[in-house]
Amino acid sequence: MNAFIKKIQTALNDRGYGPLKIDGKDGPKTQKAVAAFQKDAGLEADGLVGPLTENRLFREQLSVISLDGDGSTPHFTRAEFACDCQGAYCDGYPGVMDLWLMLKLEALRNALDAPVIITSGLRCEIRNGEVGGIPRSKHRIGQAADLYAPGIDINRVASIAESLGLTTILYLEQGFVHCEV
Ligand SMILES: [Zn+2]
């Protein structure tokens, strides 16, 4: 499965060019939907996603969530993703949350129609080591978040996250799911 193709398929579905199965395969249906989008956007309708098409496909979505400038989104504040070393090793923001991840978390929150609690967002290198994170953990670069939704089966949260194109690791006993892009 190709994560980039999944991202494209999801965006096309969001814009009404589906329904496409989010399978990460660049098949005829996906290419046809890409071509239809390109035609409407005034681009060459070749069905291939190059930089121009990608930009057009995601530009509006990204600008919506970066509007207020501090990285907050309609349902999440920047502080919810702060490193939890409590200021011991960093100022709480050793990186910036990835916009694509934030967009997905918003979509997850909307799909669940319930609050989503972030248990870990950004982590500085030292804190990441302390909590046993892998050295190249995506938490260090804002591309991962651990979360749960109170009252909702964690398996369900994970499967919806997957359907939205997030890569997940389920921590059943701890009751949270790691989501990354
Ligand atoms: Zn820290």
Backbone and ligand atoms as CSV (ligand in chain L), in Angstrom:
chain,resi,resn,atom,element,x,y,z
A,1,MET,N,N,0.831,-1.202,0.000
A,1,MET,CA,C,0.000,0.000,0.000
A,1,MET,C,C,0.866,1.253,0.000
A,2,ASN,N,N,0.423,2.213,-0.742
A,2,ASN,CA,C,1.182,3.439,-0.868
A,2,ASN,C,C,0.471,4.561,-0.101
A,3,ALA,N,N,1.150,5.081,0.917
A,3,ALA,CA,C,0.524,6.092,1.784
A,3,ALA,C,C,0.173,7.355,1.009
A,4,PHE,N,N,1.008,7.693,0.050
A,4,PHE,CA,C,0.732,8.901,-0.733
A,4,PHE,C,C,-0.543,8.740,-1.561
A,5,ILE,N,N,-0.691,7.574,-2.180
A,5,ILE,CA,C,-1.900,7.318,-2.979
A,5,ILE,C,C,-3.142,7.336,-2.076
A,6,LYS,N,N,-2.994,6.787,-0.880
A,6,LYS,CA,C,-4.113,6.808,0.075
A,6,LYS,C,C,-4.541,8.250,0.375
A,7,LYS,N,N,-3.536,9.071,0.552
A,7,LYS,CA,C,-3.772,10.484,0.850
A,7,LYS,C,C,-4.528,11.147,-0.317
A,8,ILE,N,N,-4.114,10.815,-1.520
A,8,ILE,CA,C,-4.770,11.345,-2.722
A,8,ILE,C,C,-6.219,10.842,-2.801
A,9,GLN,N,N,-6.394,9.553,-2.563
A,9,GLN,CA,C,-7.738,8.964,-2.641
A,9,GLN,C,C,-8.675,9.598,-1.618
A,10,THR,N,N,-8.163,9.812,-0.415
A,10,THR,CA,C,-8.976,10.434,0.629
A,10,THR,C,C,-9.378,11.849,0.228
A,11,ALA,N,N,-8.414,12.599,-0.292
A,11,ALA,CA,C,-8.703,13.984,-0.696
A,11,ALA,C,C,-9.721,14.023,-1.830
A,12,LEU,N,N,-9.612,13.080,-2.748
A,12,LEU,CA,C,-10.568,13.032,-3.864
A,12,LEU,C,C,-11.967,12.697,-3.345
A,13,ASN,N,N,-12.037,11.763,-2.411
A,13,ASN,CA,C,-13.334,11.431,-1.803
A,13,ASN,C,C,-13.916,12.647,-1.093
A,14,ASP,N,N,-13.060,13.333,-0.328
A,14,ASP,CA,C,-13.512,14.512,0.419
A,14,ASP,C,C,-14.099,15.569,-0.510
A,15,ARG,N,N,-13.583,15.590,-1.731
A,15,ARG,CA,C,-14.020,16.615,-2.676
A,15,ARG,C,C,-15.107,16.129,-3.628
A,16,GLY,N,N,-15.621,14.939,-3.354
A,16,GLY,CA,C,-16.731,14.455,-4.166
A,16,GLY,C,C,-16.335,13.794,-5.477
A,17,TYR,N,N,-15.084,13.375,-5.611
A,17,TYR,CA,C,-14.652,12.688,-6.834
A,17,TYR,C,C,-14.633,11.171,-6.651
A,18,GLY,N,N,-15.214,10.714,-5.567
A,18,GLY,CA,C,-15.254,9.281,-5.306
A,18,GLY,C,C,-16.615,8.706,-5.624
A,19,PRO,N,N,-17.012,7.639,-4.938
A,19,PRO,CA,C,-16.232,7.064,-3.835
A,19,PRO,C,C,-15.101,6.157,-4.326
A,20,LEU,N,N,-13.923,6.412,-3.805
A,20,LEU,CA,C,-12.782,5.544,-4.110
A,20,LEU,C,C,-12.480,4.718,-2.876
A,21,LYS,N,N,-12.065,3.498,-3.070
A,21,LYS,CA,C,-11.608,2.671,-1.960
A,21,LYS,C,C,-10.217,3.198,-1.568
A,22,ILE,N,N,-10.015,3.418,-0.272
A,22,ILE,CA,C,-8.714,3.931,0.180
A,22,ILE,C,C,-7.761,2.750,0.307
A,23,ASP,N,N,-7.267,2.264,-0.813
A,23,ASP,CA,C,-6.431,1.067,-0.782
A,23,ASP,C,C,-4.971,1.341,-1.150
A,24,GLY,N,N,-4.670,2.588,-1.461
A,24,GLY,CA,C,-3.283,2.912,-1.777
A,24,GLY,C,C,-2.811,2.402,-3.128
A,25,LYS,N,N,-3.766,1.946,-3.933
A,25,LYS,CA,C,-3.372,1.444,-5.266
A,25,LYS,C,C,-3.769,2.454,-6.340
A,26,ASP,N,N,-2.822,2.742,-7.192
A,26,ASP,CA,C,-3.031,3.731,-8.236
A,26,ASP,C,C,-3.701,3.077,-9.450
A,27,GLY,N,N,-4.926,2.590,-9.247
A,27,GLY,CA,C,-5.631,1.886,-10.311
A,27,GLY,C,C,-6.415,2.813,-11.223
A,28,PRO,N,N,-7.117,2.229,-12.210
A,28,PRO,CA,C,-7.873,3.011,-13.191
A,28,PRO,C,C,-8.921,3.936,-12.569
A,29,LYS,N,N,-9.604,3.463,-11.511
A,29,LYS,CA,C,-10.636,4.304,-10.883
A,29,LYS,C,C,-10.024,5.553,-10.274
A,30,THR,N,N,-8.894,5.346,-9.602
A,30,THR,CA,C,-8.220,6.483,-8.972
A,30,THR,C,C,-7.727,7.456,-10.043
A,31,GLN,N,N,-7.140,6.922,-11.106
A,31,GLN,CA,C,-6.624,7.787,-12.174
A,31,GLN,C,C,-7.750,8.572,-12.844
A,32,LYS,N,N,-8.893,7.918,-12.978
A,32,LYS,CA,C,-10.034,8.583,-13.590
A,32,LYS,C,C,-10.512,9.744,-12.698
A,33,ALA,N,N,-10.535,9.491,-11.387
A,33,ALA,CA,C,-10.955,10.539,-10.448
A,33,ALA,C,C,-9.950,11.686,-10.449
A,34,VAL,N,N,-8.661,11.347,-10.527
A,34,VAL,CA,C,-7.615,12.378,-10.578
A,34,VAL,C,C,-7.821,13.236,-11.827
A,35,ALA,N,N,-8.077,12.573,-12.956
A,35,ALA,CA,C,-8.265,13.290,-14.225
A,35,ALA,C,C,-9.483,14.217,-14.146
A,36,ALA,N,N,-10.554,13.746,-13.519
A,36,ALA,CA,C,-11.764,14.569,-13.394
A,36,ALA,C,C,-11.474,15.808,-12.547
A,37,PHE,N,N,-10.725,15.586,-11.456
A,37,PHE,CA,C,-10.358,16.723,-10.612
A,37,PHE,C,C,-9.482,17.714,-11.381
A,38,GLN,N,N,-8.504,17.174,-12.123
A,38,GLN,CA,C,-7.594,18.032,-12.888
A,38,GLN,C,C,-8.360,18.878,-13.908
A,39,LYS,N,N,-9.318,18.232,-14.567
A,39,LYS,CA,C,-10.105,18.934,-15.584
A,39,LYS,C,C,-10.837,20.114,-14.935
A,40,ASP,N,N,-11.481,19.845,-13.795
A,40,ASP,CA,C,-12.217,20.904,-13.097
A,40,ASP,C,C,-11.294,22.006,-12.594
A,41,ALA,N,N,-10.050,21.627,-12.287
A,41,ALA,CA,C,-9.102,22.598,-11.735
A,41,ALA,C,C,-8.336,23.330,-12.842
A,42,GLY,N,N,-8.650,22.991,-14.095
A,42,GLY,CA,C,-7.975,23.652,-15.207
A,42,GLY,C,C,-6.557,23.162,-15.441
A,43,LEU,N,N,-6.289,21.943,-14.985
A,43,LEU,CA,C,-4.956,21.365,-15.179
A,43,LEU,C,C,-5.021,20.325,-16.293
A,44,GLU,N,N,-3.849,19.930,-16.767
A,44,GLU,CA,C,-3.815,18.881,-17.780
A,44,GLU,C,C,-4.374,17.595,-17.165
A,45,ALA,N,N,-5.406,17.030,-17.794
A,45,ALA,CA,C,-6.096,15.875,-17.217
A,45,ALA,C,C,-5.430,14.562,-17.618
A,46,ASP,N,N,-4.234,14.337,-17.069
A,46,ASP,CA,C,-3.506,13.115,-17.433
A,46,ASP,C,C,-3.669,11.993,-16.397
A,47,GLY,N,N,-4.377,12.292,-15.304
A,47,GLY,CA,C,-4.610,11.259,-14.298
A,47,GLY,C,C,-3.408,10.958,-13.421
A,48,LEU,N,N,-2.334,11.717,-13.607
A,48,LEU,CA,C,-1.124,11.503,-12.801
A,48,LEU,C,C,-0.975,12.651,-11.807
A,49,VAL,N,N,-0.630,12.317,-10.579
A,49,VAL,CA,C,-0.505,13.361,-9.565
A,49,VAL,C,C,0.913,13.899,-9.486
A,50,GLY,N,N,1.121,15.049,-10.103
A,50,GLY,CA,C,2.410,15.736,-10.009
A,50,GLY,C,C,2.271,16.853,-8.989
A,51,PRO,N,N,3.323,17.649,-8.837
A,51,PRO,CA,C,3.329,18.726,-7.841
A,51,PRO,C,C,2.168,19.713,-7.991
A,52,LEU,N,N,1.801,20.053,-9.241
A,52,LEU,CA,C,0.715,21.004,-9.458
A,52,LEU,C,C,-0.609,20.464,-8.930
A,53,THR,N,N,-0.879,19.223,-9.295
A,53,THR,CA,C,-2.132,18.596,-8.864
A,53,THR,C,C,-2.150,18.435,-7.350
A,54,GLU,N,N,-1.042,18.009,-6.806
A,54,GLU,CA,C,-0.972,17.822,-5.353
A,54,GLU,C,C,-1.238,19.141,-4.632
A,55,ASN,N,N,-0.609,20.169,-5.139
A,55,ASN,CA,C,-0.787,21.479,-4.529
A,55,ASN,C,C,-2.249,21.903,-4.555
A,56,ARG,N,N,-2.897,21.719,-5.706
A,56,ARG,CA,C,-4.303,22.111,-5.835
A,56,ARG,C,C,-5.213,21.270,-4.948
A,57,LEU,N,N,-4.859,20.021,-4.839
A,57,LEU,CA,C,-5.672,19.091,-4.057
A,57,LEU,C,C,-5.635,19.412,-2.560
A,58,PHE,N,N,-4.505,19.874,-2.080
A,58,PHE,CA,C,-4.356,20.047,-0.633
A,58,PHE,C,C,-4.262,21.491,-0.150
A,59,ARG,N,N,-4.074,22.405,-1.073
A,59,ARG,CA,C,-3.829,23.787,-0.675
A,59,ARG,C,C,-4.924,24.335,0.243
A,60,GLU,N,N,-6.185,24.180,-0.187
A,60,GLU,CA,C,-7.271,24.751,0.607
A,60,GLU,C,C,-7.360,24.119,1.986
A,61,GLN,N,N,-7.245,22.790,2.010
A,61,GLN,CA,C,-7.357,22.097,3.290
A,61,GLN,C,C,-6.280,22.580,4.253
A,62,LEU,N,N,-5.065,22.692,3.752
A,62,LEU,CA,C,-3.971,23.083,4.628
A,62,LEU,C,C,-4.140,24.516,5.102
A,63,SER,N,N,-4.630,25.392,4.234
A,63,SER,CA,C,-4.742,26.783,4.657
A,63,SER,C,C,-5.823,26.926,5.728
A,64,VAL,N,N,-6.841,26.084,5.685
A,64,VAL,CA,C,-7.906,26.158,6.686
A,64,VAL,C,C,-7.345,25.961,8.091
A,65,ILE,N,N,-6.469,24.958,8.252
A,65,ILE,CA,C,-6.019,24.700,9.613
A,65,ILE,C,C,-4.787,25.495,10.025
A,66,SER,N,N,-4.150,26.179,9.089
A,66,SER,CA,C,-3.004,26.986,9.524
A,66,SER,C,C,-3.406,28.454,9.660
A,67,LEU,N,N,-4.697,28.702,9.492
A,67,LEU,CA,C,-5.188,30.079,9.498
A,67,LEU,C,C,-4.776,30.905,10.705
A,68,ASP,N,N,-4.953,30.335,11.915
A,68,ASP,CA,C,-4.698,31.167,13.077
A,68,ASP,C,C,-3.230,31.230,13.476
A,69,GLY,N,N,-2.399,30.542,12.722
A,69,GLY,CA,C,-0.967,30.759,12.859
A,69,GLY,C,C,-0.254,30.048,13.989
A,70,ASP,N,N,-0.935,29.647,15.060
A,70,ASP,CA,C,-0.196,29.019,16.156
A,70,ASP,C,C,-0.302,27.500,16.122
A,71,GLY,N,N,-0.897,26.962,15.058
A,71,GLY,CA,C,-0.958,25.513,14.938
A,71,GLY,C,C,-2.204,24.913,15.558
A,72,SER,N,N,-3.083,25.729,16.084
A,72,SER,CA,C,-4.331,25.199,16.628
A,72,SER,C,C,-5.309,24.927,15.492
A,73,THR,N,N,-6.232,24.007,15.727
A,73,THR,CA,C,-7.247,23.668,14.730
A,73,THR,C,C,-8.608,23.804,15.409
A,74,PRO,N,N,-9.688,23.610,14.671
A,74,PRO,CA,C,-11.004,23.774,15.307
A,74,PRO,C,C,-11.198,22.958,16.595
A,75,HIS,N,N,-10.610,21.758,16.666
A,75,HIS,CA,C,-10.850,20.916,17.844
A,75,HIS,C,C,-9.626,20.672,18.719
A,76,PHE,N,N,-8.486,21.162,18.299
A,76,PHE,CA,C,-7.277,20.905,19.088
A,76,PHE,C,C,-6.484,22.196,19.270
A,77,THR,N,N,-5.960,22.367,20.477
A,77,THR,CA,C,-5.098,23.527,20.691
A,77,THR,C,C,-3.646,23.075,20.609
A,78,ARG,N,N,-2.787,24.014,20.334
A,78,ARG,CA,C,-1.366,23.710,20.220
A,78,ARG,C,C,-0.841,23.060,21.505
A,79,ALA,N,N,-1.344,23.545,22.653
A,79,ALA,CA,C,-0.851,23.077,23.947
A,79,ALA,C,C,-1.106,21.585,24.175
A,80,GLU,N,N,-2.139,21.052,23.531
A,80,GLU,CA,C,-2.440,19.635,23.713
A,80,GLU,C,C,-1.338,18.732,23.165
A,81,PHE,N,N,-0.497,19.279,22.325
A,81,PHE,CA,C,0.556,18.476,21.695
A,81,PHE,C,C,1.941,18.789,22.253
A,82,ALA,N,N,1.985,19.595,23.326
A,82,ALA,CA,C,3.274,19.987,23.900
A,82,ALA,C,C,4.008,18.784,24.477
A,83,CYS,N,N,5.317,18.821,24.384
A,83,CYS,CA,C,6.153,17.784,24.996
A,83,CYS,C,C,5.867,17.780,26.499
A,84,ASP,N,N,5.735,16.572,27.079
A,84,ASP,CA,C,5.363,16.517,28.495
A,84,ASP,C,C,6.559,16.372,29.430
A,85,CYS,N,N,7.724,16.840,28.993
A,85,CYS,CA,C,8.874,16.813,29.909
A,85,CYS,C,C,8.736,17.921,30.961
A,86,GLN,N,N,7.641,18.656,30.908
A,86,GLN,CA,C,7.348,19.718,31.882
A,86,GLN,C,C,8.433,20.792,31.909
A,87,GLY,N,N,9.012,21.063,30.772
A,87,GLY,CA,C,10.017,22.109,30.708
A,87,GLY,C,C,11.395,21.678,31.165
A,88,ALA,N,N,11.560,20.394,31.478
A,88,ALA,CA,C,12.850,19.917,31.975
A,88,ALA,C,C,13.936,19.983,30.896
A,89,TYR,N,N,13.570,19.628,29.689
A,89,TYR,CA,C,14.587,19.553,28.627
A,89,TYR,C,C,14.289,20.423,27.412
A,90,CYS,N,N,13.064,20.938,27.324
A,90,CYS,CA,C,12.727,21.769,26.161
A,90,CYS,C,C,11.619,22.737,26.558
A,91,ASP,N,N,11.242,23.595,25.670
A,91,ASP,CA,C,10.200,24.577,25.992
A,91,ASP,C,C,8.804,24.034,25.693
A,92,GLY,N,N,8.730,22.728,25.416
A,92,GLY,CA,C,7.440,22.117,25.131
A,92,GLY,C,C,7.174,21.964,23.642
A,93,TYR,N,N,7.913,22.721,22.846
A,93,TYR,CA,C,7.674,22.654,21.399
A,93,TYR,C,C,8.975,22.444,20.626
A,94,PRO,N,N,9.494,21.225,20.742
A,94,PRO,CA,C,10.753,20.929,20.027
A,94,PRO,C,C,10.527,20.809,18.520
A,95,GLY,N,N,9.281,20.881,18.088
A,95,GLY,CA,C,8.979,20.810,16.659
A,95,GLY,C,C,7.611,21.401,16.431
A,96,VAL,N,N,7.152,21.308,15.202
A,96,VAL,CA,C,5.841,21.828,14.833
A,96,VAL,C,C,4.982,20.648,14.400
A,97,MET,N,N,3.727,20.637,14.828
A,97,MET,CA,C,2.853,19.541,14.418
A,97,MET,C,C,2.633,19.582,12.911
A,98,ASP,N,N,2.734,18.417,12.310
A,98,ASP,CA,C,2.558,18.269,10.879
A,98,ASP,C,C,1.116,18.623,10.484
A,99,LEU,N,N,0.952,19.467,9.502
A,99,LEU,CA,C,-0.387,19.909,9.114
A,99,LEU,C,C,-1.248,18.765,8.592
A,100,TRP,N,N,-0.603,17.861,7.880
A,100,TRP,CA,C,-1.369,16.747,7.335
A,100,TRP,C,C,-1.904,15.866,8.460
A,101,LEU,N,N,-1.066,15.657,9.491
A,101,LEU,CA,C,-1.538,14.878,10.651
A,101,LEU,C,C,-2.698,15.606,11.329
A,102,MET,N,N,-2.577,16.917,11.504
A,102,MET,CA,C,-3.622,17.682,12.167
A,102,MET,C,C,-4.943,17.601,11.405
A,103,LEU,N,N,-4.822,17.636,10.088
A,103,LEU,CA,C,-6.023,17.530,9.250
A,103,LEU,C,C,-6.700,16.176,9.477
A,104,LYS,N,N,-5.866,15.141,9.560
A,104,LYS,CA,C,-6.393,13.791,9.793
A,104,LYS,C,C,-7.017,13.673,11.180
A,105,LEU,N,N,-6.402,14.301,12.163
A,105,LEU,CA,C,-6.949,14.232,13.520
A,105,LEU,C,C,-8.290,14.955,13.593
A,106,GLU,N,N,-8.399,16.041,12.872
A,106,GLU,CA,C,-9.676,16.742,12.786
A,106,GLU,C,C,-10.730,15.826,12.156
A,107,ALA,N,N,-10.343,15.150,11.084
A,107,ALA,CA,C,-11.277,14.251,10.395
A,107,ALA,C,C,-11.687,13.110,11.317
A,108,LEU,N,N,-10.731,12.608,12.090
A,108,LEU,CA,C,-11.013,11.525,13.037
A,108,LEU,C,C,-11.989,12.001,14.104
A,109,ARG,N,N,-11.719,13.156,14.619
A,109,ARG,CA,C,-12.568,13.746,15.652
A,109,ARG,C,C,-14.004,13.922,15.109
A,110,ASN,N,N,-14.109,14.367,13.881
A,110,ASN,CA,C,-15.429,14.568,13.272
A,110,ASN,C,C,-16.120,13.240,12.996
A,111,ALA,N,N,-15.347,12.249,12.563
A,111,ALA,CA,C,-15.930,10.938,12.266
A,111,ALA,C,C,-16.454,10.280,13.545
A,112,LEU,N,N,-15.731,10.460,14.643
A,112,LEU,CA,C,-16.148,9.877,15.922
A,112,LEU,C,C,-17.281,10.677,16.547
A,113,ASP,N,N,-17.357,11.936,16.177
A,113,ASP,CA,C,-18.324,12.860,16.765
A,113,ASP,C,C,-18.225,12.843,18.291
A,114,ALA,N,N,-16.997,12.810,18.776
A,114,ALA,CA,C,-16.750,12.784,20.220
A,114,ALA,C,C,-15.351,13.345,20.473
A,115,PRO,N,N,-15.130,13.855,21.682
A,115,PRO,CA,C,-13.812,14.407,21.995
A,115,PRO,C,C,-12.691,13.375,21.855
A,116,VAL,N,N,-11.551,13.839,21.388
A,116,VAL,CA,C,-10.366,12.999,21.262
A,116,VAL,C,C,-9.314,13.577,22.201
A,117,ILE,N,N,-8.798,12.726,23.083
A,117,ILE,CA,C,-7.791,13.177,24.047
A,117,ILE,C,C,-6.402,12.774,23.567
A,118,ILE,N,N,-5.519,13.755,23.480
A,118,ILE,CA,C,-4.143,13.499,23.058
A,118,ILE,C,C,-3.315,13.161,24.298
A,119,THR,N,N,-2.726,11.962,24.325
A,119,THR,CA,C,-1.904,11.604,25.490
A,119,THR,C,C,-0.427,11.883,25.238
A,120,SER,N,N,-0.041,11.982,23.977
A,120,SER,CA,C,1.330,12.354,23.662
A,120,SER,C,C,1.405,12.902,22.248
A,121,GLY,N,N,1.987,14.078,22.131
A,121,GLY,CA,C,2.149,14.672,20.802
A,121,GLY,C,C,3.631,14.819,20.508
A,122,LEU,N,N,4.124,16.024,20.659
A,122,LEU,CA,C,5.551,16.261,20.433
A,122,LEU,C,C,6.375,15.699,21.588
A,123,ARG,N,N,7.571,15.250,21.267
A,123,ARG,CA,C,8.505,14.816,22.308
A,123,ARG,C,C,9.908,15.281,21.922
A,124,CYS,N,N,10.579,15.908,22.880
A,124,CYS,CA,C,11.967,16.250,22.606
A,124,CYS,C,C,12.788,14.959,22.703
A,125,GLU,N,N,13.998,15.013,22.240
A,125,GLU,CA,C,14.815,13.813,22.158
A,125,GLU,C,C,14.979,13.127,23.510
A,126,ILE,N,N,15.248,13.909,24.550
A,126,ILE,CA,C,15.488,13.309,25.871
A,126,ILE,C,C,14.205,12.659,26.414
A,127,ARG,N,N,13.091,13.399,26.290
A,127,ARG,CA,C,11.823,12.859,26.769
A,127,ARG,C,C,11.438,11.597,25.985
A,128,ASN,N,N,11.686,11.628,24.703
A,128,ASN,CA,C,11.375,10.470,23.876
A,128,ASN,C,C,12.139,9.238,24.369
A,129,GLY,N,N,13.407,9.465,24.752
A,129,GLY,CA,C,14.205,8.370,25.273
A,129,GLY,C,C,13.656,7.869,26.598
A,130,GLU,N,N,13.252,8.806,27.443
A,130,GLU,CA,C,12.724,8.457,28.766
A,130,GLU,C,C,11.484,7.575,28.692
A,131,VAL,N,N,10.606,7.884,27.738
A,131,VAL,CA,C,9.359,7.122,27.657
A,131,VAL,C,C,9.506,5.884,26.784
A,132,GLY,N,N,10.732,5.601,26.369
A,132,GLY,CA,C,10.971,4.386,25.607
A,132,GLY,C,C,10.570,4.479,24.145
A,133,GLY,N,N,10.489,5.691,23.641
A,133,GLY,CA,C,10.178,5.860,22.220
A,133,GLY,C,C,11.357,5.418,21.367
A,134,ILE,N,N,11.065,4.967,20.168
A,134,ILE,CA,C,12.153,4.564,19.280
A,134,ILE,C,C,12.940,5.813,18.889
A,135,PRO,N,N,14.254,5.672,18.641
A,135,PRO,CA,C,15.106,6.837,18.372
A,135,PRO,C,C,14.569,7.756,17.256
A,136,ARG,N,N,14.020,7.170,16.201
A,136,ARG,CA,C,13.545,8.005,15.105
A,136,ARG,C,C,12.035,8.218,15.181
A,137,SER,N,N,11.493,8.153,16.381
A,137,SER,CA,C,10.049,8.296,16.571
A,137,SER,C,C,9.481,9.528,15.869
A,138,LYS,N,N,8.342,9.357,15.247
A,138,LYS,CA,C,7.699,10.480,14.572
A,138,LYS,C,C,7.154,11.507,15.565
A,139,HIS,N,N,7.116,11.132,16.857
A,139,HIS,CA,C,6.718,12.114,17.869
A,139,HIS,C,C,7.728,13.265,17.899
A,140,ARG,N,N,8.960,12.966,17.529
A,140,ARG,CA,C,9.998,13.993,17.600
A,140,ARG,C,C,9.828,15.061,16.525
A,141,ILE,N,N,9.139,14.696,15.437
A,141,ILE,CA,C,9.005,15.665,14.340
A,141,ILE,C,C,7.544,16.060,14.080
A,142,GLY,N,N,6.692,15.799,15.081
A,142,GLY,CA,C,5.303,16.260,14.945
A,142,GLY,C,C,4.449,15.447,13.997
A,143,GLN,N,N,4.909,14.258,13.648
A,143,GLN,CA,C,4.133,13.453,12.711
A,143,GLN,C,C,3.425,12.276,13.383
A,144,ALA,N,N,3.319,12.326,14.719
A,144,ALA,CA,C,2.620,11.256,15.431
A,144,ALA,C,C,1.905,11.818,16.651
A,145,ALA,N,N,0.810,11.177,17.021
A,145,ALA,CA,C,0.087,11.535,18.243
A,145,ALA,C,C,-0.535,10.268,18.812
A,146,ASP,N,N,-0.461,10.145,20.148
A,146,ASP,CA,C,-1.136,9.043,20.833
A,146,ASP,C,C,-2.450,9.607,21.351
A,147,LEU,N,N,-3.509,8.831,21.227
A,147,LEU,CA,C,-4.814,9.383,21.598
A,147,LEU,C,C,-5.828,8.310,21.968
A,148,TYR,N,N,-6.921,8.754,22.575
A,148,TYR,CA,C,-8.071,7.893,22.814
A,148,TYR,C,C,-9.302,8.778,22.834
A,149,ALA,N,N,-10.456,8.151,22.735
A,149,ALA,CA,C,-11.719,8.893,22.804
A,149,ALA,C,C,-12.517,8.277,23.947
A,150,PRO,N,N,-12.730,9.030,25.043
A,150,PRO,CA,C,-13.429,8.497,26.206
A,150,PRO,C,C,-14.765,7.865,25.833
A,151,GLY,N,N,-14.964,6.624,26.301
A,151,GLY,CA,C,-16.246,5.957,26.065
A,151,GLY,C,C,-16.357,5.260,24.721
A,152,ILE,N,N,-15.339,5.371,23.890
A,152,ILE,CA,C,-15.397,4.717,22.582
A,152,ILE,C,C,-14.325,3.631,22.506
A,153,ASP,N,N,-14.735,2.462,22.064
A,153,ASP,CA,C,-13.827,1.324,21.949
A,153,ASP,C,C,-12.576,1.723,21.156
A,154,ILE,N,N,-11.434,1.449,21.755
A,154,ILE,CA,C,-10.175,1.876,21.145
A,154,ILE,C,C,-9.947,1.186,19.785
A,155,ASN,N,N,-10.498,-0.019,19.641
A,155,ASN,CA,C,-10.395,-0.711,18.344
A,155,ASN,C,C,-11.120,0.079,17.256
A,156,ARG,N,N,-12.245,0.639,17.652
A,156,ARG,CA,C,-13.028,1.405,16.688
A,156,ARG,C,C,-12.289,2.695,16.315
A,157,VAL,N,N,-11.703,3.320,17.326
A,157,VAL,CA,C,-10.941,4.545,17.064
A,157,VAL,C,C,-9.826,4.236,16.066
A,158,ALA,N,N,-9.130,3.113,16.310
A,158,ALA,CA,C,-8.008,2.740,15.442
A,158,ALA,C,C,-8.480,2.441,14.024
A,159,SER,N,N,-9.607,1.738,13.906
A,159,SER,CA,C,-10.015,1.364,12.554
A,159,SER,C,C,-10.499,2.579,11.770
A,160,ILE,N,N,-11.125,3.524,12.448
A,160,ILE,CA,C,-11.527,4.749,11.736
A,160,ILE,C,C,-10.277,5.553,11.345
A,161,ALA,N,N,-9.311,5.608,12.252
A,161,ALA,CA,C,-8.062,6.325,11.935
A,161,ALA,C,C,-7.404,5.713,10.705
A,162,GLU,N,N,-7.384,4.385,10.654
A,162,GLU,CA,C,-6.799,3.693,9.489
A,162,GLU,C,C,-7.566,4.041,8.216
A,163,SER,N,N,-8.886,4.061,8.331
A,163,SER,CA,C,-9.698,4.338,7.136
A,163,SER,C,C,-9.464,5.754,6.637
A,164,LEU,N,N,-8.975,6.622,7.517
A,164,LEU,CA,C,-8.694,7.995,7.119
A,164,LEU,C,C,-7.271,8.143,6.588
A,165,GLY,N,N,-6.553,7.019,6.520
A,165,GLY,CA,C,-5.218,7.053,5.946
A,165,GLY,C,C,-4.104,7.217,6.960
A,166,LEU,N,N,-4.438,7.146,8.253
A,166,LEU,CA,C,-3.390,7.219,9.273
A,166,LEU,C,C,-2.803,5.824,9.486
A,167,THR,N,N,-1.533,5.778,9.822
A,167,THR,CA,C,-0.916,4.514,10.201
A,167,THR,C,C,-1.046,4.410,11.715
A,168,THR,N,N,-1.532,3.282,12.211
A,168,THR,CA,C,-1.783,3.201,13.650
A,168,THR,C,C,-1.049,2.025,14.299
A,169,ILE,N,N,-0.779,2.188,15.590
A,169,ILE,CA,C,-0.300,1.081,16.425
A,169,ILE,C,C,-1.215,1.079,17.645
A,170,LEU,N,N,-1.849,-0.041,17.867
A,170,LEU,CA,C,-2.822,-0.132,18.951
A,170,LEU,C,C,-2.137,-0.570,20.248
A,171,TYR,N,N,-2.337,0.204,21.312
A,171,TYR,CA,C,-1.826,-0.178,22.628
A,171,TYR,C,C,-3.050,-0.497,23.485
A,172,LEU,N,N,-3.522,-1.738,23.320
A,172,LEU,CA,C,-4.780,-2.134,23.956
A,172,LEU,C,C,-4.769,-1.983,25.470
A,173,GLU,N,N,-3.708,-2.503,26.102
A,173,GLU,CA,C,-3.678,-2.476,27.567
A,173,GLU,C,C,-3.595,-1.065,28.116
A,174,GLN,N,N,-2.818,-0.229,27.430
A,174,GLN,CA,C,-2.696,1.154,27.891
A,174,GLN,C,C,-3.900,1.983,27.472
A,175,GLY,N,N,-4.671,1.445,26.535
A,175,GLY,CA,C,-5.897,2.146,26.130
A,175,GLY,C,C,-5.709,3.333,25.231
A,176,PHE,N,N,-4.673,3.314,24.424
A,176,PHE,CA,C,-4.542,4.417,23.450
A,176,PHE,C,C,-4.063,3.865,22.118
A,177,VAL,N,N,-4.198,4.693,21.120
A,177,VAL,CA,C,-3.730,4.307,19.804
A,177,VAL,C,C,-2.738,5.345,19.298
A,178,HIS,N,N,-1.597,4.831,18.805
A,178,HIS,CA,C,-0.586,5.707,18.214
A,178,HIS,C,C,-0.981,5.931,16.760
A,179,CYS,N,N,-1.071,7.186,16.367
A,179,CYS,CA,C,-1.417,7.514,14.977
A,179,CYS,C,C,-0.281,8.310,14.361
A,180,GLU,N,N,0.087,7.967,13.144
A,180,GLU,CA,C,1.126,8.765,12.477
A,180,GLU,C,C,0.861,8.870,10.994
A,181,VAL,N,N,1.520,9.853,10.383
A,181,VAL,CA,C,1.412,10.023,8.945
A,181,VAL,C,C,2.752,9.659,8.319
L,1,ZN,ZN,ZN,10.668,18.076,26.168
